[in-house]
Amino acid sequence: MPSLPISSITVDFSEGDGFIESTVVRQMTGKTGVEMEALTGVSVALLTVWDMVKSAEKDADGQYPVTSITDIRVVEKKKGM
């Protein structure tokens, strides 16, 4: 499989009341794959946060009753930039 010509990547986090949001912006010169790369970046970023906070939430049964990863989506895709 040929590599994707990614020209830049930014990963940002913002914290709100009871949540952490991750945004990934990727730019590439290729014609395909950019949204999949961004979705993967957000997923990995949020899985990393989950791993870091899970010990603070774990209940007596070993479960995580509050922490969740939701609403991963492509917000915008621009072509020809």
All heavy atoms as a GROMACS GRO file, in nm:
protein
  606
    1MET      N    1   0.085  -0.119   0.000
    1MET     CA    2   0.000   0.000   0.000
    1MET      C    3   0.089   0.124   0.000
    1MET      O    4   0.177   0.138   0.085
    1MET     CB    5  -0.090  -0.003   0.123
    1MET     CG    6  -0.176   0.117   0.137
    1MET     SD    7  -0.283   0.098   0.283
    1MET     CE    8  -0.418   0.193   0.230
    2PRO      N    9   0.068   0.216  -0.092
    2PRO     CA   10   0.150   0.338  -0.096
    2PRO      C   11   0.118   0.428   0.023
    2PRO      O   12   0.008   0.427   0.077
    2PRO     CB   13   0.109   0.404  -0.228
    2PRO     CG   14  -0.022   0.344  -0.264
    2PRO     CD   15  -0.029   0.210  -0.199
    3SER      N   16   0.218   0.505   0.063
    3SER     CA   17   0.198   0.597   0.174
    3SER      C   18   0.114   0.718   0.129
    3SER      O   19   0.110   0.752   0.011
    3SER     CB   20   0.333   0.645   0.229
    3SER     OG   21   0.404   0.714   0.128
    4LEU      N   22   0.048   0.779   0.226
    4LEU     CA   23  -0.033   0.898   0.199
    4LEU      C   24   0.054   1.023   0.212
    4LEU      O   25   0.126   1.037   0.310
    4LEU     CB   26  -0.151   0.907   0.296
    4LEU     CG   27  -0.251   0.793   0.289
    4LEU    CD1   28  -0.353   0.805   0.401
    4LEU    CD2   29  -0.320   0.790   0.155
    5PRO      N   30   0.047   1.115   0.118
    5PRO     CA   31   0.130   1.235   0.122
    5PRO      C   32   0.072   1.342   0.218
    5PRO      O   33   0.016   1.442   0.176
    5PRO     CB   34   0.130   1.284  -0.023
    5PRO     CG   35   0.000   1.234  -0.078
    5PRO     CD   36  -0.030   1.106  -0.007
    6ILE      N   37   0.085   1.316   0.349
    6ILE     CA   38   0.034   1.410   0.450
    6ILE      C   39   0.134   1.524   0.464
    6ILE      O   40   0.253   1.504   0.483
    6ILE     CB   41   0.015   1.338   0.585
    6ILE    CG1   42  -0.093   1.231   0.570
    6ILE    CG2   43  -0.020   1.437   0.695
    6ILE    CD1   44  -0.108   1.139   0.689
    7SER      N   45   0.083   1.648   0.458
    7SER     CA   46   0.172   1.764   0.468
    7SER      C   47   0.170   1.828   0.606
    7SER      O   48   0.266   1.894   0.644
    7SER     CB   49   0.136   1.867   0.361
    7SER     OG   50   0.000   1.903   0.368
    8SER      N   51   0.062   1.810   0.684
    8SER     CA   52   0.060   1.862   0.820
    8SER      C   53  -0.047   1.794   0.903
    8SER      O   54  -0.148   1.747   0.849
    8SER     CB   55   0.038   2.014   0.822
    8SER     OG   56  -0.094   2.045   0.785
    9ILE      N   57  -0.022   1.789   1.034
    9ILE     CA   58  -0.116   1.731   1.128
    9ILE      C   59  -0.114   1.816   1.254
    9ILE      O   60  -0.007   1.852   1.303
    9ILE     CB   61  -0.077   1.587   1.168
    9ILE    CG1   62  -0.068   1.497   1.047
    9ILE    CG2   63  -0.173   1.531   1.272
    9ILE    CD1   64  -0.003   1.363   1.076
   10THR      N   65  -0.232   1.851   1.306
   10THR     CA   66  -0.241   1.914   1.437
   10THR      C   67  -0.343   1.836   1.520
   10THR      O   68  -0.446   1.794   1.469
   10THR     CB   69  -0.283   2.062   1.431
   10THR    OG1   70  -0.411   2.072   1.370
   10THR    CG2   71  -0.184   2.146   1.355
   11VAL      N   72  -0.310   1.817   1.646
   11VAL     CA   73  -0.401   1.751   1.741
   11VAL      C   74  -0.420   1.847   1.856
   11VAL      O   75  -0.323   1.889   1.919
   11VAL     CB   76  -0.342   1.618   1.793
   11VAL    CG1   77  -0.438   1.552   1.891
   11VAL    CG2   78  -0.311   1.524   1.678
   12ASP      N   79  -0.544   1.886   1.880
   12ASP     CA   80  -0.576   1.980   1.988
   12ASP      C   81  -0.676   1.917   2.083
   12ASP      O   82  -0.757   1.834   2.043
   12ASP     CB   83  -0.634   2.110   1.932
   12ASP     CG   84  -0.532   2.190   1.854
   12ASP    OD1   85  -0.422   2.213   1.908
   12ASP    OD2   86  -0.562   2.228   1.740
   13PHE      N   87  -0.670   1.960   2.208
   13PHE     CA   88  -0.765   1.918   2.311
   13PHE      C   89  -0.827   2.042   2.373
   13PHE      O   90  -0.761   2.144   2.389
   13PHE     CB   91  -0.695   1.839   2.422
   13PHE     CG   92  -0.640   1.707   2.376
   13PHE    CD1   93  -0.509   1.697   2.333
   13PHE    CD2   94  -0.719   1.594   2.376
   13PHE    CE1   95  -0.458   1.575   2.291
   13PHE    CE2   96  -0.670   1.471   2.334
   13PHE     CZ   97  -0.538   1.462   2.292
   14SER      N   98  -0.954   2.033   2.406
   14SER     CA   99  -1.019   2.138   2.484
   14SER      C  100  -1.096   2.069   2.596
   14SER      O  101  -1.149   1.960   2.578
   14SER     CB  102  -1.111   2.225   2.398
   14SER     OG  103  -1.209   2.145   2.335
   15GLU      N  104  -1.098   2.135   2.709
   15GLU     CA  105  -1.164   2.078   2.827
   15GLU      C  106  -1.285   2.162   2.861
   15GLU      O  107  -1.280   2.284   2.863
   15GLU     CB  108  -1.065   2.079   2.943
   15GLU     CG  109  -1.116   2.016   3.068
   15GLU     CD  110  -1.013   2.016   3.180
   15GLU    OE1  111  -0.896   2.045   3.155
   15GLU    OE2  112  -1.054   1.989   3.294
   16GLY      N  113  -1.395   2.096   2.887
   16GLY     CA  114  -1.517   2.162   2.929
   16GLY      C  115  -1.563   2.106   3.062
   16GLY      O  116  -1.491   2.029   3.127
   17ASP      N  117  -1.681   2.140   3.102
   17ASP     CA  118  -1.736   2.093   3.228
   17ASP      C  119  -1.775   1.945   3.213
   17ASP      O  120  -1.880   1.913   3.159
   17ASP     CB  121  -1.858   2.177   3.268
   17ASP     CG  122  -1.909   2.142   3.406
   17ASP    OD1  123  -1.831   2.089   3.488
   17ASP    OD2  124  -2.028   2.166   3.432
   18GLY      N  125  -1.687   1.856   3.254
   18GLY     CA  126  -1.714   1.714   3.247
   18GLY      C  127  -1.680   1.647   3.116
   18GLY      O  128  -1.721   1.534   3.091
   19PHE      N  129  -1.604   1.714   3.029
   19PHE     CA  130  -1.566   1.650   2.903
   19PHE      C  131  -1.432   1.702   2.852
   19PHE      O  132  -1.386   1.810   2.891
   19PHE     CB  133  -1.672   1.670   2.795
   19PHE     CG  134  -1.681   1.811   2.742
   19PHE    CD1  135  -1.604   1.851   2.634
   19PHE    CD2  136  -1.766   1.903   2.799
   19PHE    CE1  137  -1.612   1.980   2.585
   19PHE    CE2  138  -1.775   2.032   2.751
   19PHE     CZ  139  -1.697   2.071   2.643
   20ILE      N  140  -1.370   1.622   2.768
   20ILE     CA  141  -1.249   1.660   2.695
   20ILE      C  142  -1.279   1.635   2.548
   20ILE      O  143  -1.330   1.529   2.511
   20ILE     CB  144  -1.126   1.579   2.740
   20ILE    CG1  145  -1.094   1.608   2.886
   20ILE    CG2  146  -1.007   1.608   2.650
   20ILE    CD1  147  -0.984   1.523   2.944
   21GLU      N  148  -1.250   1.733   2.465
   21GLU     CA  149  -1.274   1.722   2.322
   21GLU      C  150  -1.140   1.721   2.250
   21GLU      O  151  -1.049   1.794   2.287
   21GLU     CB  152  -1.358   1.840   2.277
   21GLU     CG  153  -1.392   1.841   2.130
   21GLU     CD  154  -1.484   1.955   2.094
   21GLU    OE1  155  -1.606   1.938   2.111
   21GLU    OE2  156  -1.433   2.060   2.052
   22SER      N  157  -1.129   1.640   2.148
   22SER     CA  158  -1.009   1.637   2.065
   22SER      C  159  -1.046   1.674   1.922
   22SER      O  160  -1.148   1.629   1.870
   22SER     CB  161  -0.946   1.497   2.067
   22SER     OG  162  -0.835   1.493   1.980
   23THR      N  163  -0.963   1.755   1.861
   23THR     CA  164  -0.980   1.793   1.721
   23THR      C  165  -0.849   1.764   1.648
   23THR      O  166  -0.742   1.802   1.695
   23THR     CB  167  -1.012   1.943   1.708
   23THR    OG1  168  -1.130   1.971   1.783
   23THR    CG2  169  -1.033   1.983   1.564
   24VAL      N  170  -0.860   1.696   1.536
   24VAL     CA  171  -0.743   1.667   1.453
   24VAL      C  172  -0.763   1.732   1.318
   24VAL      O  173  -0.868   1.715   1.255
   24VAL     CB  174  -0.721   1.515   1.437
   24VAL    CG1  175  -0.611   1.487   1.337
   24VAL    CG2  176  -0.691   1.450   1.572
   25VAL      N  177  -0.665   1.808   1.274
   25VAL     CA  178  -0.667   1.870   1.141
   25VAL      C  179  -0.550   1.812   1.064
   25VAL      O  180  -0.436   1.816   1.110
   25VAL     CB  181  -0.656   2.023   1.150
   25VAL    CG1  182  -0.648   2.084   1.010
   25VAL    CG2  183  -0.771   2.082   1.228
   26ARG      N  184  -0.581   1.758   0.947
   26ARG     CA  185  -0.478   1.700   0.862
   26ARG      C  186  -0.485   1.765   0.725
   26ARG      O  187  -0.593   1.790   0.673
   26ARG     CB  188  -0.499   1.550   0.846
   26ARG     CG  189  -0.497   1.478   0.979
   26ARG     CD  190  -0.419   1.356   0.971
   26ARG     NE  191  -0.423   1.290   1.100
   26ARG     CZ  192  -0.367   1.176   1.122
   26ARG    NH1  193  -0.306   1.114   1.026
   26ARG    NH2  194  -0.370   1.121   1.241
   27GLN      N  195  -0.370   1.789   0.669
   27GLN     CA  196  -0.364   1.839   0.532
   27GLN      C  197  -0.277   1.743   0.453
   27GLN      O  198  -0.177   1.693   0.504
   27GLN     CB  199  -0.306   1.980   0.528
   27GLN     CG  200  -0.395   2.082   0.594
   27GLN     CD  201  -0.336   2.222   0.591
   27GLN    OE1  202  -0.218   2.240   0.566
   27GLN    NE2  203  -0.420   2.320   0.615
   28MET      N  204  -0.319   1.719   0.331
   28MET     CA  205  -0.240   1.631   0.245
   28MET      C  206  -0.257   1.671   0.100
   28MET      O  207  -0.353   1.738   0.063
   28MET     CB  208  -0.279   1.485   0.267
   28MET     CG  209  -0.423   1.451   0.234
   28MET     SD  210  -0.467   1.282   0.279
   28MET     CE  211  -0.367   1.186   0.170
   29THR      N  212  -0.163   1.629   0.020
   29THR     CA  213  -0.169   1.661  -0.122
   29THR      C  214  -0.232   1.549  -0.203
   29THR      O  215  -0.260   1.567  -0.320
   29THR     CB  216  -0.028   1.691  -0.176
   29THR    OG1  217   0.056   1.577  -0.150
   29THR    CG2  218   0.031   1.814  -0.111
   30GLY      N  219  -0.254   1.433  -0.142
   30GLY     CA  220  -0.317   1.322  -0.212
   30GLY      C  221  -0.466   1.344  -0.230
   30GLY      O  222  -0.524   1.438  -0.178
   31LYS      N  223  -0.530   1.254  -0.302
   31LYS     CA  224  -0.671   1.271  -0.335
   31LYS      C  225  -0.764   1.189  -0.247
   31LYS      O  226  -0.885   1.196  -0.264
   31LYS     CB  227  -0.694   1.235  -0.482
   31LYS     CG  228  -0.624   1.329  -0.575
   31LYS     CD  229  -0.658   1.298  -0.718
   31LYS     CE  230  -0.587   1.399  -0.807
   31LYS     NZ  231  -0.638   1.399  -0.940
   32THR      N  232  -0.713   1.109  -0.156
   32THR     CA  233  -0.800   1.024  -0.077
   32THR      C  234  -0.740   0.996   0.060
   32THR      O  235  -0.620   1.009   0.078
   32THR     CB  236  -0.828   0.890  -0.150
   32THR    OG1  237  -0.926   0.816  -0.075
   32THR    CG2  238  -0.703   0.806  -0.162
   33GLY      N  239  -0.825   0.962   0.155
   33GLY     CA  240  -0.778   0.916   0.284
   33GLY      C  241  -0.769   1.017   0.395
   33GLY      O  242  -0.754   0.980   0.510
   34VAL      N  243  -0.779   1.144   0.364
   34VAL     CA  244  -0.754   1.244   0.467
   34VAL      C  245  -0.854   1.235   0.582
   34VAL      O  246  -0.818   1.249   0.698
   34VAL     CB  247  -0.747   1.387   0.408
   34VAL    CG1  248  -0.883   1.434   0.359
   34VAL    CG2  249  -0.691   1.485   0.509
   35GLU      N  250  -0.981   1.210   0.552
   35GLU     CA  251  -1.080   1.203   0.660
   35GLU      C  252  -1.059   1.079   0.746
   35GLU      O  253  -1.078   1.084   0.868
   35GLU     CB  254  -1.224   1.212   0.608
   35GLU     CG  255  -1.269   1.095   0.524
   35GLU     CD  256  -1.235   1.105   0.377
   35GLU    OE1  257  -1.155   1.190   0.335
   35GLU    OE2  258  -1.290   1.024   0.302
   36MET      N  259  -1.018   0.969   0.686
   36MET     CA  260  -0.991   0.848   0.764
   36MET      C  261  -0.871   0.868   0.856
   36MET      O  262  -0.871   0.821   0.970
   36MET     CB  263  -0.969   0.728   0.671
   36MET     CG  264  -1.093   0.690   0.591
   36MET     SD  265  -1.241   0.665   0.693
   36MET     CE  266  -1.192   0.525   0.789
   37GLU      N  267  -0.771   0.937   0.808
   37GLU     CA  268  -0.655   0.967   0.892
   37GLU      C  269  -0.694   1.057   1.009
   37GLU      O  270  -0.649   1.037   1.122
   37GLU     CB  271  -0.545   1.032   0.809
   37GLU     CG  272  -0.484   0.940   0.705
   37GLU     CD  273  -0.409   0.824   0.766
   37GLU    OE1  274  -0.337   0.845   0.865
   37GLU    OE2  275  -0.424   0.713   0.716
   38ALA      N  276  -0.778   1.156   0.985
   38ALA     CA  277  -0.822   1.246   1.092
   38ALA      C  278  -0.908   1.171   1.194
   38ALA      O  279  -0.893   1.190   1.316
   38ALA     CB  280  -0.898   1.364   1.034
   39LEU      N  281  -0.999   1.086   1.147
   39LEU     CA  282  -1.083   1.007   1.238
   39LEU      C  283  -0.998   0.913   1.323
   39LEU      O  284  -1.024   0.896   1.443
   39LEU     CB  285  -1.187   0.928   1.159
   39LEU     CG  286  -1.299   1.010   1.094
   39LEU    CD1  287  -1.375   0.925   0.993
   39LEU    CD2  288  -1.392   1.067   1.198
   40THR      N  289  -0.898   0.854   1.264
   40THR     CA  290  -0.807   0.768   1.339
   40THR      C  291  -0.730   0.848   1.443
   40THR      O  292  -0.715   0.803   1.558
   40THR     CB  293  -0.710   0.696   1.243
   40THR    OG1  294  -0.785   0.617   1.151
   40THR    CG2  295  -0.612   0.608   1.318
   41GLY      N  296  -0.686   0.967   1.407
   41GLY     CA  297  -0.615   1.053   1.501
   41GLY      C  298  -0.698   1.090   1.622
   41GLY      O  299  -0.652   1.085   1.736
   42VAL      N  300  -0.823   1.126   1.599
   42VAL     CA  301  -0.914   1.160   1.709
   42VAL      C  302  -0.938   1.038   1.797
   42VAL      O  303  -0.934   1.047   1.920
   42VAL     CB  304  -1.048   1.218   1.657
   42VAL    CG1  305  -1.154   1.221   1.766
   42VAL    CG2  306  -1.027   1.356   1.600
   43SER      N  307  -0.960   0.924   1.735
   43SER     CA  308  -0.984   0.801   1.811
   43SER      C  309  -0.866   0.767   1.900
   43SER      O  310  -0.884   0.737   2.019
   43SER     CB  311  -1.013   0.685   1.716
   43SER     OG  312  -1.128   0.710   1.640
   44VAL      N  313  -0.746   0.773   1.848
   44VAL     CA  314  -0.626   0.741   1.926
   44VAL      C  315  -0.606   0.845   2.037
   44VAL      O  316  -0.573   0.809   2.151
   44VAL     CB  317  -0.502   0.731   1.835
   44VAL    CG1  318  -0.374   0.721   1.917
   44VAL    CG2  319  -0.515   0.611   1.743
   45ALA      N  320  -0.630   0.970   2.008
   45ALA     CA  321  -0.616   1.075   2.110
   45ALA      C  322  -0.712   1.050   2.226
   45ALA      O  323  -0.674   1.058   2.344
   45ALA     CB  324  -0.640   1.213   2.049
   46LEU      N  325  -0.837   1.019   2.196
   46LEU     CA  326  -0.936   0.998   2.301
   46LEU      C  327  -0.914   0.866   2.375
   46LEU      O  328  -0.939   0.857   2.496
   46LEU     CB  329  -1.077   1.006   2.244
   46LEU     CG  330  -1.116   1.145   2.193
   46LEU    CD1  331  -1.252   1.141   2.125
   46LEU    CD2  332  -1.114   1.247   2.306
   47LEU      N  333  -0.867   0.764   2.307
   47LEU     CA  334  -0.832   0.639   2.375
   47LEU      C  335  -0.717   0.662   2.473
   47LEU      O  336  -0.713   0.604   2.582
   47LEU     CB  337  -0.796   0.530   2.273
   47LEU     CG  338  -0.914   0.473   2.197
   47LEU    CD1  339  -0.864   0.390   2.078
   47LEU    CD2  340  -1.003   0.390   2.287
   48THR      N  341  -0.624   0.748   2.437
   48THR     CA  342  -0.513   0.781   2.526
   48THR      C  343  -0.564   0.853   2.651
   48THR      O  344  -0.523   0.823   2.763
   48THR     CB  345  -0.409   0.867   2.452
   48THR    OG1  346  -0.361   0.793   2.340
   48THR    CG2  347  -0.292   0.904   2.542
   49VAL      N  348  -0.655   0.948   2.632
   49VAL     CA  349  -0.714   1.018   2.747
   49VAL      C  350  -0.788   0.918   2.835
   49VAL      O  351  -0.774   0.919   2.958
   49VAL     CB  352  -0.809   1.132   2.701
   49VAL    CG1  353  -0.886   1.188   2.819
   49VAL    CG2  354  -0.730   1.241   2.631
   50TRP      N  355  -0.868   0.830   2.775
   50TRP     CA  356  -0.942   0.728   2.851
   50TRP      C  357  -0.844   0.649   2.939
   50TRP      O  358  -0.866   0.627   3.057
   50TRP     CB  359  -1.015   0.635   2.756
   50TRP     CG  360  -1.090   0.524   2.823
   50TRP    CD1  361  -1.037   0.421   2.898
   50TRP    CD2  362  -1.230   0.504   2.825
   50TRP    NE1  363  -1.135   0.339   2.943
   50TRP    CE2  364  -1.256   0.388   2.899
   50TRP    CE3  365  -1.336   0.573   2.768
   50TRP    CZ2  366  -1.384   0.339   2.920
   50TRP    CZ3  367  -1.464   0.523   2.788
   50TRP    CH2  368  -1.487   0.408   2.864
   51ASP      N  369  -0.735   0.603   2.879
   51ASP     CA  370  -0.637   0.523   2.952
   51ASP      C  371  -0.577   0.600   3.069
   51ASP      O  372  -0.549   0.542   3.174
   51ASP     CB  373  -0.528   0.476   2.856
   51ASP     CG  374  -0.439   0.370   2.918
   51ASP    OD1  375  -0.492   0.276   2.980
   51ASP    OD2  376  -0.316   0.380   2.904
   52MET      N  377  -0.561   0.730   3.053
   52MET     CA  378  -0.501   0.813   3.158
   52MET      C  379  -0.598   0.841   3.272
   52MET      O  380  -0.556   0.858   3.386
   52MET     CB  381  -0.450   0.943   3.098
   52MET     CG  382  -0.336   0.922   3.000
   52MET     SD  383  -0.291   1.070   2.910
   52MET     CE  384  -0.220   1.168   3.040
   53VAL      N  385  -0.728   0.845   3.247
   53VAL     CA  386  -0.826   0.882   3.352
   53VAL      C  387  -0.900   0.763   3.411
   53VAL      O  388  -0.968   0.777   3.511
   53VAL     CB  389  -0.928   0.986   3.302
   53VAL    CG1  390  -0.860   1.111   3.250
   53VAL    CG2  391  -1.022   0.928   3.198
   54LYS      N  392  -0.887   0.646   3.352
   54LYS     CA  393  -0.968   0.532   3.395
   54LYS      C  394  -0.946   0.495   3.542
   54LYS      O  395  -1.040   0.456   3.609
   54LYS     CB  396  -0.949   0.412   3.304
   54LYS     CG  397  -0.813   0.348   3.312
   54LYS     CD  398  -0.801   0.234   3.214
   54LYS     CE  399  -0.665   0.170   3.227
   54LYS     NZ  400  -0.646   0.068   3.128
   55SER      N  401  -0.827   0.509   3.593
   55SER     CA  402  -0.803   0.471   3.733
   55SER      C  403  -0.876   0.563   3.830
   55SER      O  404  -0.910   0.522   3.941
   55SER     CB  405  -0.653   0.472   3.764
   55SER     OG  406  -0.601   0.602   3.752
   56ALA      N  407  -0.903   0.686   3.789
   56ALA     CA  408  -0.975   0.780   3.876
   56ALA      C  409  -1.124   0.750   3.881
   56ALA      O  410  -1.193   0.789   3.975
   56ALA     CB  411  -0.953   0.922   3.827
   57GLU      N  412  -1.176   0.677   3.782
   57GLU     CA  413  -1.319   0.653   3.776
   57GLU      C  414  -1.360   0.511   3.814
   57GLU      O  415  -1.474   0.488   3.854
   57GLU     CB  416  -1.373   0.681   3.635
   57GLU     CG  417  -1.523   0.662   3.630
   57GLU     CD  418  -1.580   0.660   3.490
   57GLU    OE1  419  -1.504   0.678   3.394
   57GLU    OE2  420  -1.700   0.640   3.480
   58LYS      N  421  -1.273   0.418   3.803
   58LYS     CA  422  -1.307   0.276   3.822
   58LYS      C  423  -1.384   0.255   3.952
   58LYS      O  424  -1.342   0.296   4.059
   58LYS     CB  425  -1.179   0.194   3.824
   58LYS     CG  426  -1.198   0.046   3.809
   58LYS     CD  427  -1.061  -0.020   3.803
   58LYS     CE  428  -1.067  -0.150   3.731
   58LYS     NZ  429  -0.933  -0.210   3.724
   59ASP      N  430  -1.500   0.190   3.940
   59ASP     CA  431  -1.583   0.167   4.058
   59ASP      C  432  -1.546   0.033   4.124
   59ASP      O  433  -1.456  -0.038   4.080
   59ASP     CB  434  -1.732   0.176   4.026
   59ASP     CG  435  -1.783   0.067   3.933
   59ASP    OD1  436  -1.714  -0.036   3.915
   59ASP    OD2  437  -1.894   0.083   3.879
   60ALA      N  438  -1.617  -0.002   4.231
   60ALA     CA  439  -1.588  -0.124   4.308
   60ALA      C  440  -1.602  -0.251   4.225
   60ALA      O  441  -1.539  -0.353   4.255
   60ALA     CB  442  -1.680  -0.130   4.429
   61ASP      N  443  -1.682  -0.246   4.120
   61ASP     CA  444  -1.701  -0.362   4.033
   61ASP      C  445  -1.601  -0.365   3.917
   61ASP      O  446  -1.610  -0.451   3.829
   61ASP     CB  447  -1.843  -0.363   3.976
   61ASP     CG  448  -1.948  -0.381   4.085
   61ASP    OD1  449  -1.921  -0.456   4.182
   61ASP    OD2  450  -2.056  -0.320   4.073
   62GLY      N  451  -1.510  -0.267   3.914
   62GLY     CA  452  -1.412  -0.261   3.806
   62GLY      C  453  -1.465  -0.202   3.677
   62GLY      O  454  -1.405  -0.218   3.571
   63GLN      N  455  -1.577  -0.132   3.685
   63GLN     CA  456  -1.640  -0.072   3.567
   63GLN      C  457  -1.614   0.079   3.562
   63GLN      O  458  -1.569   0.139   3.658
   63GLN     CB  459  -1.790  -0.099   3.569
   63GLN     CG  460  -1.826  -0.246   3.572
   63GLN     CD  461  -1.770  -0.322   3.453
   63GLN    OE1  462  -1.786  -0.281   3.339
   63GLN    NE2  463  -1.702  -0.432   3.480
   64TYR      N  464  -1.647   0.138   3.449
   64TYR     CA  465  -1.630   0.282   3.425
   64TYR      C  466  -1.767   0.340   3.393
   64TYR      O  467  -1.805   0.349   3.276
   64TYR     CB  468  -1.531   0.305   3.311
   64TYR     CG  469  -1.404   0.227   3.328
   64TYR    CD1  470  -1.381   0.111   3.257
   64TYR    CD2  471  -1.308   0.268   3.420
   64TYR    CE1  472  -1.265   0.038   3.275
   64TYR    CE2  473  -1.192   0.196   3.438
   64TYR     CZ  474  -1.171   0.081   3.365
   64TYR     OH  475  -1.056   0.008   3.385
   65PRO      N  476  -1.843   0.380   3.494
   65PRO     CA  477  -1.983   0.418   3.472
   65PRO      C  478  -2.005   0.553   3.402
   65PRO      O  479  -2.114   0.578   3.353
   65PRO     CB  480  -2.041   0.421   3.613
   65PRO     CG  481  -1.925   0.447   3.702
   65PRO     CD  482  -1.807   0.381   3.636
   66VAL      N  483  -1.904   0.637   3.393
   66VAL     CA  484  -1.926   0.771   3.338
   66VAL      C  485  -1.848   0.796   3.209
   66VAL      O  486  -1.902   0.849   3.113
   66VAL     CB  487  -1.890   0.880   3.442
   66VAL    CG1  488  -1.909   1.020   3.385
   66VAL    CG2  489  -1.975   0.863   3.568
   67THR      N  490  -1.724   0.758   3.206
   67THR     CA  491  -1.639   0.789   3.092
   67THR      C  492  -1.689   0.720   2.966
   67THR      O  493  -1.721   0.602   2.967
   67THR     CB  494  -1.493   0.747   3.120
   67THR    OG1  495  -1.447   0.814   3.236
   67THR    CG2  496  -1.403   0.782   3.003
   68SER      N  497  -1.696   0.796   2.858
   68SER     CA  498  -1.736   0.741   2.729
   68SER      C  499  -1.671   0.820   2.616
   68SER      O  500  -1.630   0.935   2.635
   68SER     CB  501  -1.888   0.742   2.713
   68SER     OG  502  -1.936   0.874   2.714
   69ILE      N  503  -1.660   0.757   2.504
   69ILE     CA  504  -1.612   0.824   2.382
   69ILE      C  505  -1.731   0.828   2.287
   69ILE      O  506  -1.786   0.724   2.251
   69ILE     CB  507  -1.494   0.748   2.321
   69ILE    CG1  508  -1.375   0.749   2.417
   69ILE    CG2  509  -1.456   0.810   2.186
   69ILE    CD1  510  -1.257   0.664   2.371
   70THR      N  511  -1.772   0.949   2.250
   70THR     CA  512  -1.891   0.965   2.167
   70THR      C  513  -1.868   1.069   2.057
   70THR      O  514  -1.775   1.149   2.064
   70THR     CB  515  -2.013   1.010   2.251
   70THR    OG1  516  -1.984   1.140   2.306
   70THR    CG2  517  -2.042   0.913   2.363
   71ASP      N  518  -1.955   1.066   1.961
   71ASP     CA  519  -1.966   1.172   1.859
   71ASP      C  520  -1.839   1.197   1.780
   71ASP      O  521  -1.807   1.312   1.749
   71ASP     CB  522  -2.016   1.302   1.923
   71ASP     CG  523  -2.150   1.285   1.993
   71ASP    OD1  524  -2.233   1.208   1.942
   71ASP    OD2  525  -2.170   1.346   2.098
   72ILE      N  526  -1.767   1.092   1.746
   72ILE     CA  527  -1.651   1.109   1.657
   72ILE      C  528  -1.706   1.126   1.516
   72ILE      O  529  -1.783   1.044   1.469
   72ILE     CB  530  -1.556   0.988   1.666
   72ILE    CG1  531  -1.496   0.980   1.807
   72ILE    CG2  532  -1.446   1.000   1.561
   72ILE    CD1  533  -1.411   0.857   1.830
   73ARG      N  534  -1.668   1.237   1.453
   73ARG     CA  535  -1.723   1.265   1.321
   73ARG      C  536  -1.632   1.359   1.243
   73ARG      O  537  -1.545   1.425   1.300
   73ARG     CB  538  -1.861   1.330   1.334
   73ARG     CG  539  -1.859   1.465   1.404
   73ARG     CD  540  -1.999   1.513   1.438
   73ARG     NE  541  -1.996   1.637   1.511
   73ARG     CZ  542  -2.007   1.758   1.458
   73ARG    NH1  543  -2.022   1.772   1.328
   73ARG    NH2  544  -2.004   1.864   1.533
   74VAL      N  545  -1.654   1.362   1.114
   74VAL     CA  546  -1.585   1.459   1.028
   74VAL      C  547  -1.667   1.588   1.034
   74VAL      O  548  -1.785   1.589   1.000
   74VAL     CB  549  -1.574   1.407   0.882
   74VAL    CG1  550  -1.516   1.514   0.791
   74VAL    CG2  551  -1.493   1.279   0.877
   75VAL      N  552  -1.604   1.695   1.078
   75VAL     CA  553  -1.672   1.824   1.087
   75VAL      C  554  -1.669   1.895   0.953
   75VAL      O  555  -1.768   1.954   0.911
   75VAL     CB  556  -1.608   1.912   1.195
   75VAL    CG1  557  -1.670   2.052   1.199
   75VAL    CG2  558  -1.620   1.845   1.333
   76GLU      N  559  -1.557   1.886   0.884
   76GLU     CA  560  -1.544   1.956   0.756
   76GLU      C  561  -1.435   1.891   0.673
   76GLU      O  562  -1.330   1.852   0.725
   76GLU     CB  563  -1.509   2.103   0.782
   76GLU     CG  564  -1.495   2.186   0.660
   76GLU     CD  565  -1.462   2.332   0.692
   76GLU    OE1  566  -1.393   2.358   0.791
   76GLU    OE2  567  -1.509   2.418   0.617
   77LYS      N  568  -1.459   1.882   0.544
   77LYS     CA  569  -1.357   1.835   0.450
   77LYS      C  570  -1.354   1.934   0.335
   77LYS      O  571  -1.456   1.961   0.272
   77LYS     CB  572  -1.391   1.695   0.400
   77LYS     CG  573  -1.289   1.642   0.301
   77LYS     CD  574  -1.324   1.503   0.254
   77LYS     CE  575  -1.225   1.456   0.150
   77LYS     NZ  576  -1.260   1.323   0.098
   78LYS      N  577  -1.237   1.987   0.309
   78LYS     CA  578  -1.220   2.083   0.198
   78LYS      C  579  -1.132   2.020   0.094
   78LYS      O  580  -1.027   1.965   0.124
   78LYS     CB  581  -1.156   2.213   0.248
   78LYS     CG  582  -1.242   2.290   0.344
   78LYS     CD  583  -1.171   2.418   0.386
   78LYS     CE  584  -1.251   2.495   0.488
   78LYS     NZ  585  -1.179   2.615   0.532
   79LYS      N  586  -1.170   2.034  -0.030
   79LYS     CA  587  -1.091   1.983  -0.142
   79LYS      C  588  -1.022   2.098  -0.213
   79LYS      O  589  -1.069   2.211  -0.213
   79LYS     CB  590  -1.180   1.909  -0.242
   79LYS     CG  591  -1.237   1.781  -0.186
   79LYS     CD  592  -1.314   1.708  -0.294
   79LYS     CE  593  -1.362   1.575  -0.241
   79LYS     NZ  594  -1.425   1.495  -0.345
   80GLY      N  595  -0.907   2.066  -0.274
   80GLY     CA  596  -0.838   2.164  -0.358
   80GLY      C  597  -0.767   2.273  -0.284
   80GLY      O  598  -0.753   2.383  -0.334
   81MET      N  599  -0.720   2.244  -0.166
   81MET     CA  600  -0.650   2.348  -0.089
   81MET      C  601  -0.502   2.332  -0.102
   81MET      O  602  -0.446   2.234  -0.117
   81MET     CB  603  -0.692   2.344   0.056
   81MET     CG  604  -0.839   2.373   0.068
   81MET     SD  605  -0.888   2.418   0.232
   81MET     CE  606  -0.817   2.580   0.241
   0.00000   0.00000   0.00000
